[in-house]
Structures are given as C-alpha cells and as structure tokens.
Amino acid sequence: MDADVSMTDTPWLRGLVREIADYPTEGVVFRDITPLLGNAEGFRRAIQSLVERFEHLEIDRVLGMEARGFIVAAPVAYLLNAGFVPVRKAGKLPWAVVREEYSLEYGTDKLEMHRDAIHPGERVLVIDDVLATGGTAAATCRLIEELGGVVVGLGFLLEIGGLNGRARLGDHLVESLAVY
C-alpha cells in the first residue's frame, strides 16, 4: 500500500470480526461484522473511530449503501450532525431516482438513490462496512457527482487490501479501520 494512503489499522476490531472460510464460494474468507454489531462497546468504538477520522471536514450528508452500510452510516451521520442518505439496489426506492450500473465479479448490478437526496455543492461522506473491489463505492461516488455533490471522503470498517479497491476510488480520502 502507498505510504501516503490515509489509514490507521485498529487491531481491537479484528477480535470482533468473525472469519468464515469458503463463503460464499470456496477459497473466499468472509469477514462477518455481526459480532461487532452485537458488542455494544465495540460497535460504539467503531462508529466513534469513523467519526474521528472525518470530523475535521465540513459534511452535509453521510451516504450509506444497502444494507450493512445503513447500519454504520446512520450513527455516523447523527454524530456528525449531517443528513443520512440511503443508496439502494435497483427497484427499492419509491420516488424518482438516479441509477448507476457497476461491474461485479460475475456480471453487473445497479444502485439507486432519490434525485433530491443530494443538492449541488453539498459535501458528502460515503460510509460502508467493507471495501473490497471498490465497484460499489465507485458507483456511489458517480451517483453523488451526477447530482452535483462533492465526495469529501469514504470510510469503511474493513478493507480487503489484496483486492485493490482503493485504486478504483481515485484521489478521494479513504479511511479503513482494519485492513486484511
């Protein structure tokens, strides 16, 4: 990893992440954050750690991706005194949306958010549970920019370093609490 990448690993977090071998397919180690979410002190500490990494920035909206990203982004938004914006899989939102298609390992998927969720010039922080290949996060940044928003940073509980997700996020500030 580049020396100029903003990141400080938090070893305490690793003890609250369950590793499940060969899930969802053989050879993959799934990082399950359910134990972290169920541990009041650990969850509080993770949210506070994310807030501390971005509290120096002016932030209007915190955006979370479906579904685990909602769990993490909403309390971050609350503590930063910012609005929360959900980004959903296609077909889940009831009003006018902007849509972005992105590549997966085997195919494509689509993300949507309401057209009025972000206004031109608003400063937006993207929060999710895991940064893997970066496809979802990059698509989310494109949605924000399509509406005229400014991505001020991206924060993740975990990062799978070997998948090079950071490379897909350009020059954006990226913070991860633990890197595998």
N, C-alpha and C positions, 0 to 999 in steps of 0.2 A: 504494500500500500504506500501511496505517496506520503512523504513526511509533512506536506502542507495540508493534508486532509484533517479536518476538524473532528476529533473523536477521542474520547477517553473511555476505555473499557471499564466496566463496573463488575468485578468478579462476583460480588454478592448475588448478582442477578442470576448467574449460571446455576446456582443451587436451587432456584425456584422455577427452572425450565426443565421439563421432562423431555428426555430424548427417546424417540420411538424408532427403532431400526426397521428398515424395509417398508416404510409407509410414506406415501401412498403406493409406491412401487419398490421393487427390490433394488437395493443399493442406495436408497434415499434415507437420510436420518431426519425425521420430522421433529421440529422444535415446538413442543406443546407449551403454550403460556398459561394453560388452565391452572396449574398450581400457583403461579404468580398471582393471577387474578383472585384466587381464593385465600391468599395470605394478606390480611389487612395491612400489616406493616410493609411487606414487600411491594404491594400494589401502590400504597401511598408513596413509598420511596421512589418507585419507578416514575410515577407521574410527576413528583416534585423534581426529580432529576431532569426530566424532559423540559419542564418549565424553566428551570435554572439555565439551561443551555440557550433559551430563546428570549428570556425576559428582558434583555437589553435592547431588543428590537421593537419597533412600533408595529403592532399586529392588529388588524381589523377583524380577520376571520381565521378560524382554525378549521381545516378541512380534514375529514376522516373518511377512509374508504371502507366499504362494506366487507366484512361485518365486524371483524375484530378491531379494525381501525376506529369504529364508532366508540368502542369501549374505552380506548385510550385517548382519543382526540377530544371527546366531550369534557372530561375533567380538566384537560389541559386548557381548553378554551375558557372554561369557567375561571380557572386560576389566573389566566392572562387577561381577564375582563374583555374577552373577544367573543364574537358570534361563532356558532358552530354550524358547519355546512356538511351534510352527508353526501357522499358520492356513492351511487348505487349501480348495481348491474342493470342492464337494459330492461325496460318494461316495469320497473318497480316504483317509479315516481308518478304522481297523479296529475302533473301540470306540464307546461311547456318546458322542454329540456334542450340542453346541448349534449351531443353524444360524441364519443371518441372511441374508435376501434383500435385495438392494440394486439400485438402478437403474443401468443403463448408458446410453450414448447411444442405443442401439437395442435396448431390451429390459431384461432383468434377469439377475442371476446370484446364486449363493448361496455363502457362506463357512461353514466349519465349524471347530470345534476341540473337543478332548476335554472332556467335562464336568468332569473333575478337574484340568484344566490350570491353573486359577486358583482360589484359595480366597478366601472373603470377607475383605475388608480388605487383600489383597495389593496392592502398589503396582506398576503395570505401565507399562513404556515400550514404545511401538509404533514399530517401525523398518521402513522400506520404501525402495525405490530412488527412486521418483518420486511426488510429489504432483501430481496433475492435477486432476480434478474433485472429488476428495475422497470419492467414493462408497465406495470400498473401505476407506479409513481410517475413515470414519464408521461403516460397518457393523462394522468390527473393534472400535471403541470400544463399540458397543452390545453385542457379544458379551461383552466384558470386564465391563461393568456388569451384564449379566444374571447373571453368575456371582458378583457381589458385589465384583469387583475395582475398583481406583481407577486411572484413567488419569492418570499424572503427567506425560506428555508424548508428543509424536510427533516423530520425526526422519526426515529424508529426505536423500538425496544431492542430488536435483534437485527443483525445483519449477517448474511451468509456471504462472507468475503470472497470465496472462490468463484462465485457466480458473476462477479464484476458489475453488479447493479449500479454502483456509483458512476460508472463510465457513461451510462445512459442518461444521467441527470445533469450533464454539462457542468457549468461553473456554480451551480446552486450550492449554498451552505447545506451540508448533510451531517447530521449528528446521529450516532447509534450508541445505545447504552452498552451493548455487548456484541462482539464480532466473533463469529465462528469460522 
